Amino acid sequence: MNINEFLKVSKNYEKTLKELQKKYVVVGILKENDNVSQGAYAKGVTVVEVGASHEFGTEHLPKRSFLRVPFNIEKNKINNLIDNEFDKLFNQNKSTVDTSLNKIGILATNISKKAFTSRKGKITASC
């Protein structure tokens, strides 16, 4: 690699790193101040309260984790995808920051959704 190629690659790394600093992936429960989550259930119970009740269990409801346990079970899959996407971004020039982050977010969302349709939400593994 000559100096000009090295400079081009370095500038691309810098540009990608700066873009990554401004963006992130969030998977979870809607914020309390979101109109959808307010009053979604009887007696003013919010989506966050229902989610926490299922995630951690209550006196009357067994723990049915749809975030911590499934993500813990699938952490290798998530980490492998992150590694692959960063390789595509930095070494192969075959992706964009938005595309890579969207793929990671889709995988995380699907892991959580799968907990609702499988019995994995009943796993009692510690997180």
N, CA, C and O atoms as a GROMACS GRO file, in nm:
protein
  508
    1MET      N    1   0.085  -0.117   0.000
    1MET     CA    2   0.000   0.000   0.000
    1MET      C    3   0.090   0.123   0.000
    1MET      O    4   0.181   0.136   0.082
    2ASN      N    5   0.064   0.213  -0.092
    2ASN     CA    6   0.144   0.336  -0.096
    2ASN      C    7   0.082   0.441  -0.004
    2ASN      O    8  -0.025   0.420   0.053
    3ILE      N    9   0.150   0.552   0.010
    3ILE     CA   10   0.108   0.657   0.104
    3ILE      C   11  -0.030   0.713   0.069
    3ILE      O   12  -0.110   0.740   0.159
    4ASN      N   13  -0.059   0.730  -0.058
    4ASN     CA   14  -0.189   0.785  -0.099
    4ASN      C   15  -0.302   0.688  -0.066
    4ASN      O   16  -0.408   0.730  -0.020
    5GLU      N   17  -0.280   0.559  -0.089
    5GLU     CA   18  -0.381   0.460  -0.053
    5GLU      C   19  -0.402   0.455   0.098
    5GLU      O   20  -0.515   0.446   0.146
    6PHE      N   21  -0.291   0.463   0.172
    6PHE     CA   22  -0.299   0.463   0.317
    6PHE      C   23  -0.378   0.583   0.368
    6PHE      O   24  -0.461   0.569   0.458
    7LEU      N   25  -0.353   0.700   0.312
    7LEU     CA   26  -0.426   0.820   0.352
    7LEU      C   27  -0.574   0.808   0.321
    7LEU      O   28  -0.659   0.849   0.401
    8LYS      N   29  -0.606   0.752   0.207
    8LYS     CA   30  -0.747   0.733   0.170
    8LYS      C   31  -0.816   0.639   0.268
    8LYS      O   32  -0.927   0.667   0.314
    9VAL      N   33  -0.752   0.527   0.299
    9VAL     CA   34  -0.808   0.431   0.394
    9VAL      C   35  -0.823   0.495   0.531
    9VAL      O   36  -0.925   0.476   0.598
   10SER      N   37  -0.723   0.570   0.575
   10SER     CA   38  -0.726   0.635   0.706
   10SER      C   39  -0.838   0.736   0.714
   10SER      O   40  -0.907   0.744   0.816
   11LYS      N   41  -0.858   0.814   0.609
   11LYS     CA   42  -0.966   0.913   0.608
   11LYS      C   43  -1.102   0.844   0.612
   11LYS      O   44  -1.195   0.893   0.677
   12ASN      N   45  -1.114   0.730   0.544
   12ASN     CA   46  -1.240   0.656   0.548
   12ASN      C   47  -1.266   0.602   0.689
   12ASN      O   48  -1.379   0.607   0.737
   13TYR      N   49  -1.162   0.550   0.755
   13TYR     CA   50  -1.176   0.505   0.894
   13TYR      C   51  -1.223   0.619   0.983
   13TYR      O   52  -1.316   0.604   1.062
   14GLU      N   53  -1.158   0.734   0.968
   14GLU     CA   54  -1.193   0.849   1.051
   14GLU      C   55  -1.338   0.891   1.027
   14GLU      O   56  -1.411   0.917   1.122
   15LYS      N   57  -1.378   0.898   0.902
   15LYS     CA   58  -1.516   0.936   0.867
   15LYS      C   59  -1.616   0.837   0.927
   15LYS      O   60  -1.718   0.878   0.983
   16THR      N   61  -1.588   0.709   0.914
   16THR     CA   62  -1.677   0.605   0.966
   16THR      C   63  -1.684   0.611   1.118
   16THR      O   64  -1.793   0.600   1.175
   17LEU      N   65  -1.570   0.629   1.184
   17LEU     CA   66  -1.569   0.640   1.331
   17LEU      C   67  -1.648   0.760   1.379
   17LEU      O   68  -1.722   0.750   1.477
   18LYS      N   69  -1.635   0.873   1.312
   18LYS     CA   70  -1.712   0.992   1.351
   18LYS      C   71  -1.861   0.969   1.333
   18LYS      O   72  -1.941   1.013   1.416
   19GLU      N   73  -1.900   0.901   1.227
   19GLU     CA   74  -2.041   0.872   1.205
   19GLU      C   75  -2.093   0.775   1.311
   19GLU      O   76  -2.205   0.790   1.360
   20LEU      N   77  -2.012   0.674   1.346
   20LEU     CA   78  -2.052   0.578   1.449
   20LEU      C   79  -2.069   0.644   1.586
   20LEU      O   80  -2.151   0.600   1.666
   21GLN      N   81  -1.993   0.747   1.613
   21GLN     CA   82  -2.004   0.817   1.742
   21GLN      C   83  -2.139   0.885   1.758
   21GLN      O   84  -2.183   0.911   1.870
   22LYS      N   85  -2.206   0.915   1.648
   22LYS     CA   86  -2.332   0.988   1.652
   22LYS      C   87  -2.455   0.897   1.645
   22LYS      O   88  -2.567   0.943   1.662
   23LYS      N   89  -2.434   0.767   1.620
   23LYS     CA   90  -2.546   0.677   1.599
   23LYS      C   91  -2.535   0.557   1.690
   23LYS      O   92  -2.426   0.521   1.735
   24TYR      N   93  -2.649   0.495   1.717
   24TYR     CA   94  -2.652   0.377   1.802
   24TYR      C   95  -2.780   0.300   1.777
   24TYR      O   96  -2.871   0.348   1.710
   25VAL      N   97  -2.785   0.180   1.832
   25VAL     CA   98  -2.902   0.093   1.818
   25VAL      C   99  -2.968   0.081   1.954
   25VAL      O  100  -2.902   0.059   2.056
   26VAL      N  101  -3.100   0.095   1.957
   26VAL     CA  102  -3.176   0.080   2.080
   26VAL      C  103  -3.286  -0.023   2.056
   26VAL      O  104  -3.362  -0.014   1.960
   27VAL      N  105  -3.292  -0.121   2.144
   27VAL     CA  106  -3.399  -0.220   2.140
   27VAL      C  107  -3.453  -0.232   2.281
   27VAL      O  108  -3.376  -0.251   2.375
   28GLY      N  109  -3.581  -0.222   2.297
   28GLY     CA  110  -3.636  -0.231   2.431
   28GLY      C  111  -3.781  -0.191   2.436
   28GLY      O  112  -3.859  -0.222   2.346
   29ILE      N  113  -3.816  -0.121   2.542
   29ILE     CA  114  -3.954  -0.081   2.568
   29ILE      C  115  -3.968   0.068   2.540
   29ILE      O  116  -3.876   0.146   2.565
   30LEU      N  117  -4.085   0.109   2.488
   30LEU     CA  118  -4.110   0.250   2.459
   30LEU      C  119  -4.094   0.336   2.583
   30LEU      O  120  -4.122   0.292   2.695
   31LYS      N  121  -4.049   0.459   2.563
   31LYS     CA  122  -4.035   0.553   2.673
   31LYS      C  123  -4.171   0.582   2.738
   31LYS      O  124  -4.275   0.574   2.673
   32GLU      N  125  -4.166   0.614   2.864
   32GLU     CA  126  -4.289   0.648   2.938
   32GLU      C  127  -4.362   0.767   2.875
   32GLU      O  128  -4.485   0.772   2.877
   33ASN      N  129  -4.288   0.863   2.820
   33ASN     CA  130  -4.354   0.983   2.768
   33ASN      C  131  -4.405   0.965   2.626
   33ASN      O  132  -4.460   1.059   2.568
   34ASP      N  133  -4.389   0.848   2.570
   34ASP     CA  134  -4.441   0.819   2.437
   34ASP      C  135  -4.593   0.804   2.446
   34ASP      O  136  -4.644   0.736   2.536
   35ASN      N  137  -4.665   0.866   2.355
   35ASN     CA  138  -4.812   0.860   2.357
   35ASN      C  139  -4.866   0.718   2.349
   35ASN      O  140  -4.971   0.688   2.405
   36VAL      N  141  -4.795   0.631   2.280
   36VAL     CA  142  -4.841   0.492   2.266
   36VAL      C  143  -4.835   0.420   2.400
   36VAL      O  144  -4.922   0.338   2.430
   37SER      N  145  -4.734   0.449   2.481
   37SER     CA  146  -4.717   0.374   2.606
   37SER      C  147  -4.806   0.426   2.718
   37SER      O  148  -4.833   0.354   2.814
   38GLN      N  149  -4.852   0.549   2.709
   38GLN     CA  150  -4.937   0.605   2.814
   38GLN      C  151  -5.079   0.550   2.805
   38GLN      O  152  -5.143   0.560   2.700
   39GLY      N  153  -5.126   0.493   2.913
   39GLY     CA  154  -5.264   0.447   2.918
   39GLY      C  155  -5.294   0.332   2.825
   39GLY      O  156  -5.410   0.310   2.787
   40ALA      N  157  -5.192   0.257   2.788
   40ALA     CA  158  -5.214   0.145   2.697
   40ALA      C  159  -5.288   0.031   2.765
   40ALA      O  160  -5.348  -0.053   2.699
   41TYR      N  161  -5.284   0.029   2.896
   41TYR     CA  162  -5.348  -0.077   2.974
   41TYR      C  163  -5.446  -0.015   3.073
   41TYR      O  164  -5.445   0.106   3.096
   42ALA      N  165  -5.530  -0.099   3.131
   42ALA     CA  166  -5.630  -0.053   3.226
   42ALA      C  167  -5.566   0.016   3.346
   42ALA      O  168  -5.454  -0.016   3.384
   43LYS      N  169  -5.637   0.108   3.404
   43LYS     CA  170  -5.597   0.179   3.525
   43LYS      C  171  -5.466   0.256   3.508
   43LYS      O  172  -5.393   0.277   3.605
   44GLY      N  173  -5.436   0.297   3.386
   44GLY     CA  174  -5.319   0.379   3.362
   44GLY      C  175  -5.186   0.306   3.367
   44GLY      O  176  -5.082   0.371   3.368
   45VAL      N  177  -5.187   0.174   3.369
   45VAL     CA  178  -5.063   0.097   3.369
   45VAL      C  179  -4.993   0.119   3.235
   45VAL      O  180  -5.056   0.113   3.130
   46THR      N  181  -4.863   0.144   3.239
   46THR     CA  182  -4.789   0.175   3.117
   46THR      C  183  -4.724   0.050   3.058
   46THR      O  184  -4.715  -0.054   3.123
   47VAL      N  185  -4.679   0.063   2.934
   47VAL     CA  186  -4.608  -0.044   2.865
   47VAL      C  187  -4.481  -0.080   2.943
   47VAL      O  188  -4.445  -0.197   2.953
   48VAL      N  189  -4.413   0.020   2.996
   48VAL     CA  190  -4.291  -0.004   3.073
   48VAL      C  191  -4.320  -0.088   3.197
   48VAL      O  192  -4.244  -0.179   3.229
   49GLU      N  193  -4.428  -0.057   3.265
   49GLU     CA  194  -4.465  -0.134   3.385
   49GLU      C  195  -4.497  -0.279   3.349
   49GLU      O  196  -4.456  -0.372   3.420
   50VAL      N  197  -4.570  -0.299   3.242
   50VAL     CA  198  -4.603  -0.435   3.199
   50VAL      C  199  -4.476  -0.508   3.156
   50VAL      O  200  -4.456  -0.625   3.191
   51GLY      N  201  -4.389  -0.440   3.081
   51GLY     CA  202  -4.263  -0.501   3.039
   51GLY      C  203  -4.176  -0.541   3.158
   51GLY      O  204  -4.120  -0.651   3.160
   52ALA      N  205  -4.165  -0.452   3.256
   52ALA     CA  206  -4.086  -0.483   3.376
   52ALA      C  207  -4.147  -0.599   3.453
   52ALA      O  208  -4.075  -0.683   3.506
   53SER      N  209  -4.279  -0.604   3.459
   53SER     CA  210  -4.346  -0.715   3.528
   53SER      C  211  -4.313  -0.849   3.464
   53SER      O  212  -4.289  -0.948   3.533
   54HIS      N  213  -4.311  -0.852   3.331
   54HIS     CA  214  -4.278  -0.976   3.261
   54HIS      C  215  -4.129  -1.007   3.271
   54HIS      O  216  -4.090  -1.122   3.290
   55GLU      N  217  -4.047  -0.906   3.258
   55GLU     CA  218  -3.901  -0.926   3.259
   55GLU      C  219  -3.852  -0.978   3.394
   55GLU      O  220  -3.769  -1.068   3.400
   56PHE      N  221  -3.904  -0.921   3.502
   56PHE     CA  222  -3.854  -0.954   3.636
   56PHE      C  223  -3.951  -1.038   3.719
   56PHE      O  224  -3.912  -1.094   3.822
   57GLY      N  225  -4.076  -1.047   3.675
   57GLY     CA  226  -4.177  -1.119   3.751
   57GLY      C  227  -4.231  -1.033   3.865
   57GLY      O  228  -4.170  -0.934   3.904
   58THR      N  229  -4.346  -1.073   3.915
   58THR     CA  230  -4.409  -1.004   4.028
   58THR      C  231  -4.461  -1.110   4.125
   58THR      O  232  -4.440  -1.230   4.106
   59GLU      N  233  -4.528  -1.065   4.227
   59GLU     CA  234  -4.588  -1.156   4.324
   59GLU      C  235  -4.690  -1.248   4.256
   59GLU      O  236  -4.708  -1.363   4.297
   60HIS      N  237  -4.755  -1.197   4.151
   60HIS     CA  238  -4.862  -1.273   4.085
   60HIS      C  239  -4.826  -1.318   3.943
   60HIS      O  240  -4.906  -1.383   3.877
   61LEU      N  241  -4.707  -1.285   3.897
   61LEU     CA  242  -4.668  -1.314   3.758
   61LEU      C  243  -4.527  -1.371   3.756
   61LEU      O  244  -4.435  -1.307   3.808
   62PRO      N  245  -4.507  -1.490   3.697
   62PRO     CA  246  -4.372  -1.545   3.692
   62PRO      C  247  -4.283  -1.466   3.596
   62PRO      O  248  -4.332  -1.401   3.503
   63LYS      N  249  -4.153  -1.472   3.618
   63LYS     CA  250  -4.057  -1.404   3.529
   63LYS      C  251  -4.064  -1.467   3.390
   63LYS      O  252  -4.055  -1.589   3.375
   64ARG      N  253  -4.082  -1.382   3.290
   64ARG     CA  254  -4.083  -1.425   3.149
   64ARG      C  255  -3.998  -1.326   3.070
   64ARG      O  256  -4.049  -1.239   2.999
   65SER      N  257  -3.870  -1.342   3.083
   65SER     CA  258  -3.776  -1.247   3.023
   65SER      C  259  -3.785  -1.248   2.871
   65SER      O  260  -3.782  -1.353   2.807
   66PHE      N  261  -3.796  -1.130   2.815
   66PHE     CA  262  -3.795  -1.114   2.670
   66PHE      C  263  -3.678  -1.025   2.627
   66PHE      O  264  -3.663  -0.997   2.508
   67LEU      N  265  -3.596  -0.980   2.722
   67LEU     CA  266  -3.478  -0.898   2.691
   67LEU      C  267  -3.351  -0.960   2.747
   67LEU      O  268  -3.266  -1.006   2.670
   68ARG      N  269  -3.335  -0.963   2.877
   68ARG     CA  270  -3.209  -1.005   2.938
   68ARG      C  271  -3.174  -1.150   2.906
   68ARG      O  272  -3.064  -1.177   2.857
   69VAL      N  273  -3.264  -1.243   2.932
   69VAL     CA  274  -3.232  -1.385   2.912
   69VAL      C  275  -3.210  -1.417   2.764
   69VAL      O  276  -3.107  -1.477   2.731
   70PRO      N  277  -3.300  -1.380   2.673
   70PRO     CA  278  -3.275  -1.410   2.532
   70PRO      C  279  -3.146  -1.346   2.479
   70PRO      O  280  -3.074  -1.409   2.401
   71PHE      N  281  -3.117  -1.223   2.520
   71PHE     CA  282  -2.994  -1.159   2.473
   71PHE      C  283  -2.872  -1.228   2.530
   71PHE      O  284  -2.770  -1.240   2.463
   72ASN      N  285  -2.881  -1.274   2.654
   72ASN     CA  286  -2.770  -1.348   2.715
   72ASN      C  287  -2.748  -1.480   2.641
   72ASN      O  288  -2.634  -1.518   2.615
   73ILE      N  289  -2.856  -1.548   2.608
   73ILE     CA  290  -2.847  -1.674   2.534
   73ILE      C  291  -2.786  -1.653   2.396
   73ILE      O  292  -2.706  -1.734   2.350
   74GLU      N  293  -2.824  -1.546   2.330
   74GLU     CA  294  -2.782  -1.520   2.192
   74GLU      C  295  -2.665  -1.422   2.182
   74GLU      O  296  -2.640  -1.368   2.074
   75LYS      N  297  -2.594  -1.396   2.292
   75LYS     CA  298  -2.488  -1.294   2.288
   75LYS      C  299  -2.379  -1.326   2.186
   75LYS      O  300  -2.324  -1.234   2.126
   76ASN      N  301  -2.346  -1.453   2.166
   76ASN     CA  302  -2.244  -1.487   2.066
   76ASN      C  303  -2.290  -1.452   1.925
   76ASN      O  304  -2.212  -1.403   1.844
   77LYS      N  305  -2.418  -1.476   1.897
   77LYS     CA  306  -2.473  -1.442   1.766
   77LYS      C  307  -2.469  -1.290   1.745
   77LYS      O  308  -2.433  -1.243   1.637
   78ILE      N  309  -2.505  -1.215   1.848
   78ILE     CA  310  -2.502  -1.068   1.839
   78ILE      C  311  -2.359  -1.019   1.820
   78ILE      O  312  -2.332  -0.937   1.733
   79ASN      N  313  -2.267  -1.070   1.902
   79ASN     CA  314  -2.127  -1.027   1.891
   79ASN      C  315  -2.066  -1.063   1.757
   79ASN      O  316  -1.988  -0.985   1.702
   80ASN      N  317  -2.099  -1.181   1.702
   80ASN     CA  318  -2.049  -1.221   1.571
   80ASN      C  319  -2.100  -1.127   1.462
   80ASN      O  320  -2.025  -1.089   1.372
   81LEU      N  321  -2.227  -1.091   1.470
   81LEU     CA  322  -2.282  -0.998   1.370
   81LEU      C  323  -2.214  -0.862   1.381
   81LEU      O  324  -2.180  -0.802   1.279
   82ILE      N  325  -2.194  -0.814   1.502
   82ILE     CA  326  -2.125  -0.685   1.520
   82ILE      C  327  -1.985  -0.692   1.459
   82ILE      O  328  -1.945  -0.602   1.386
   83ASP      N  329  -1.911  -0.799   1.488
   83ASP     CA  330  -1.777  -0.816   1.431
   83ASP      C  331  -1.781  -0.818   1.279
   83ASP      O  332  -1.700  -0.752   1.213
   84ASN      N  333  -1.876  -0.895   1.222
   84ASN     CA  334  -1.887  -0.904   1.076
   84ASN      C  335  -1.922  -0.770   1.013
   84ASN      O  336  -1.867  -0.733   0.909
   85GLU      N  337  -2.014  -0.698   1.076
   85GLU     CA  338  -2.055  -0.569   1.020
   85GLU      C  339  -1.942  -0.466   1.029
   85GLU      O  340  -1.923  -0.386   0.937
   86PHE      N  341  -1.867  -0.468   1.139
   86PHE     CA  342  -1.755  -0.376   1.149
   86PHE      C  343  -1.645  -0.411   1.049
   86PHE      O  344  -1.578  -0.322   0.997
   87ASP      N  345  -1.627  -0.541   1.022
   87ASP     CA  346  -1.531  -0.583   0.920
   87ASP      C  347  -1.575  -0.530   0.783
   87ASP      O  348  -1.493  -0.481   0.705
   88LYS      N  349  -1.705  -0.541   0.754
   88LYS     CA  350  -1.757  -0.488   0.627
   88LYS      C  351  -1.737  -0.337   0.618
   88LYS      O  352  -1.705  -0.284   0.511
   89LEU      N  353  -1.757  -0.268   0.729
   89LEU     CA  354  -1.743  -0.122   0.731
   89LEU      C  355  -1.598  -0.078   0.712
   89LEU      O  356  -1.569   0.008   0.629
   90PHE      N  357  -1.509  -0.137   0.791
   90PHE     CA  358  -1.372  -0.087   0.797
   90PHE      C  359  -1.274  -0.156   0.703
   90PHE      O  360  -1.182  -0.092   0.652
   91ASN      N  361  -1.293  -0.284   0.678
   91ASN     CA  362  -1.193  -0.357   0.601
   91ASN      C  363  -1.236  -0.391   0.459
   91ASN      O  364  -1.152  -0.404   0.370
   92GLN      N  365  -1.364  -0.404   0.438
   92GLN     CA  366  -1.411  -0.446   0.307
   92GLN      C  367  -1.481  -0.336   0.228
   92GLN      O  368  -1.502  -0.350   0.108
   93ASN      N  369  -1.517  -0.226   0.295
   93ASN     CA  370  -1.593  -0.119   0.229
   93ASN      C  371  -1.720  -0.172   0.162
   93ASN      O  372  -1.754  -0.129   0.052
   94LYS      N  373  -1.789  -0.265   0.229
   94LYS     CA  374  -1.907  -0.327   0.169
   94LYS      C  375  -2.035  -0.296   0.245
   94LYS      O  376  -2.135  -0.365   0.227
   95SER      N  377  -2.032  -0.193   0.328
   95SER     CA  378  -2.152  -0.157   0.403
   95SER      C  379  -2.146  -0.009   0.438
   95SER      O  380  -2.044   0.057   0.420
   96THR      N  381  -2.258   0.040   0.491
   96THR     CA  382  -2.262   0.176   0.544
   96THR      C  383  -2.294   0.164   0.693
   96THR      O  384  -2.339   0.060   0.739
   97VAL      N  385  -2.270   0.270   0.767
   97VAL     CA  386  -2.299   0.271   0.910
   97VAL      C  387  -2.447   0.241   0.933
   97VAL      O  388  -2.481   0.158   1.017
   98ASP      N  389  -2.534   0.307   0.859
   98ASP     CA  390  -2.678   0.286   0.877
   98ASP      C  391  -2.718   0.141   0.848
   98ASP      O  392  -2.796   0.082   0.923
   99THR      N  393  -2.666   0.084   0.741
   99THR     CA  394  -2.700  -0.053   0.705
   99THR      C  395  -2.653  -0.150   0.813
   99THR      O  396  -2.727  -0.239   0.854
  100SER      N  397  -2.531  -0.132   0.859
  100SER     CA  398  -2.476  -0.222   0.961
  100SER      C  399  -2.553  -0.211   1.092
  100SER      O  400  -2.587  -0.312   1.153
  101LEU      N  401  -2.582  -0.089   1.136
  101LEU     CA  402  -2.657  -0.071   1.260
  101LEU      C  403  -2.799  -0.124   1.247
  101LEU      O  404  -2.853  -0.182   1.342
  102ASN      N  405  -2.860  -0.106   1.131
  102ASN     CA  406  -2.994  -0.160   1.109
  102ASN      C  407  -2.995  -0.313   1.119
  102ASN      O  408  -3.087  -0.370   1.177
  103LYS      N  409  -2.893  -0.379   1.063
  103LYS     CA  410  -2.886  -0.525   1.071
  103LYS      C  411  -2.872  -0.571   1.216
  103LYS      O  412  -2.935  -0.669   1.257
  104ILE      N  413  -2.792  -0.502   1.293
  104ILE     CA  414  -2.774  -0.535   1.434
  104ILE      C  415  -2.906  -0.515   1.510
  104ILE      O  416  -2.946  -0.598   1.591
  105GLY      N  417  -2.973  -0.404   1.482
  105GLY     CA  418  -3.102  -0.376   1.545
  105GLY      C  419  -3.208  -0.478   1.509
  105GLY      O  420  -3.288  -0.517   1.594
  106ILE      N  421  -3.211  -0.520   1.384
  106ILE     CA  422  -3.308  -0.620   1.339
  106ILE      C  423  -3.284  -0.753   1.410
  106ILE      O  424  -3.378  -0.818   1.455
  107LEU      N  425  -3.157  -0.793   1.420
  107LEU     CA  426  -3.127  -0.917   1.490
  107LEU      C  427  -3.172  -0.909   1.636
  107LEU      O  428  -3.235  -1.001   1.686
  108ALA      N  429  -3.140  -0.799   1.703
  108ALA     CA  430  -3.178  -0.783   1.844
  108ALA      C  431  -3.330  -0.784   1.860
  108ALA      O  432  -3.382  -0.847   1.952
  109THR      N  433  -3.401  -0.716   1.772
  109THR     CA  434  -3.547  -0.714   1.776
  109THR      C  435  -3.604  -0.854   1.756
  109THR      O  436  -3.696  -0.896   1.826
  110ASN      N  437  -3.548  -0.926   1.660
  110ASN     CA  438  -3.597  -1.061   1.632
  110ASN      C  439  -3.571  -1.156   1.748
  110ASN      O  440  -3.652  -1.245   1.776
  111ILE      N  441  -3.458  -1.140   1.817
  111ILE     CA  442  -3.430  -1.222   1.934
  111ILE      C  443  -3.536  -1.198   2.041
  111ILE      O  444  -3.586  -1.292   2.103
  112SER      N  445  -3.569  -1.072   2.063
  112SER     CA  446  -3.671  -1.039   2.162
  112SER      C  447  -3.808  -1.092   2.119
  112SER      O  448  -3.880  -1.149   2.201
  113LYS      N  449  -3.844  -1.074   1.993
  113LYS     CA  450  -3.974  -1.124   1.944
  113LYS      C  451  -3.983  -1.276   1.955
  113LYS      O  452  -4.089  -1.330   1.987
  114LYS      N  453  -3.872  -1.344   1.929
  114LYS     CA  454  -3.872  -1.490   1.936
  114LYS      C  455  -3.903  -1.538   2.078
  114LYS      O  456  -3.962  -1.644   2.097
  115ALA      N  457  -3.862  -1.460   2.178
  115ALA     CA  458  -3.891  -1.497   2.317
  115ALA      C  459  -4.040  -1.501   2.344
  115ALA      O  460  -4.085  -1.574   2.432
  116PHE      N  461  -4.118  -1.425   2.268
  116PHE     CA  462  -4.263  -1.426   2.286
  116PHE      C  463  -4.328  -1.547   2.220
  116PHE      O  464  -4.432  -1.594   2.265
  117THR      N  465  -4.266  -1.598   2.114
  117THR     CA  466  -4.326  -1.707   2.039
  117THR      C  467  -4.267  -1.844   2.074
  117THR      O  468  -4.312  -1.946   2.023
  118SER      N  469  -4.167  -1.844   2.161
  118SER     CA  470  -4.106  -1.971   2.203
  118SER      C  471  -4.116  -1.983   2.354
  118SER      O  472  -4.169  -1.894   2.420
  119ARG      N  473  -4.067  -2.087   2.405
  119ARG     CA  474  -4.066  -2.107   2.550
  119ARG      C  475  -3.940  -2.050   2.612
  119ARG      O  476  -3.920  -2.062   2.733
  120LYS      N  477  -3.853  -1.986   2.533
  120LYS     CA  478  -3.727  -1.931   2.586
  120LYS      C  479  -3.750  -1.826   2.691
  120LYS      O  480  -3.666  -1.806   2.779
  121GLY      N  481  -3.863  -1.757   2.685
  121GLY     CA  482  -3.891  -1.655   2.786
  121GLY      C  483  -3.905  -1.713   2.925
  121GLY      O  484  -3.899  -1.640   3.024
  122LYS      N  485  -3.925  -1.845   2.935
  122LYS     CA  486  -3.942  -1.909   3.066
  122LYS      C  487  -3.812  -1.963   3.122
  122LYS      O  488  -3.810  -2.019   3.231
  123ILE      N  489  -3.703  -1.948   3.048
  123ILE     CA  490  -3.574  -1.997   3.094
  123ILE      C  491  -3.534  -1.920   3.219
  123ILE      O  492  -3.552  -1.798   3.225
  124THR      N  493  -3.481  -1.988   3.314
  124THR     CA  494  -3.448  -1.924   3.440
  124THR      C  495  -3.298  -1.895   3.452
  124THR      O  496  -3.247  -1.878   3.563
  125ALA      N  497  -3.228  -1.889   3.340
  125ALA     CA  498  -3.084  -1.860   3.344
  125ALA      C  499  -3.062  -1.723   3.405
  125ALA      O  500  -3.140  -1.630   3.383
  126SER      N  501  -2.958  -1.711   3.481
  126SER     CA  502  -2.930  -1.581   3.544
  126SER      C  503  -2.861  -1.490   3.444
  126SER      O  504  -2.788  -1.535   3.356
  127CYS      N  505  -2.887  -1.363   3.459
  127CYS     CA  506  -2.829  -1.264   3.369
  127CYS      C  507  -2.726  -1.182   3.442
  127CYS      O  508  -2.665  -1.093   3.384
   0.00000   0.00000   0.00000
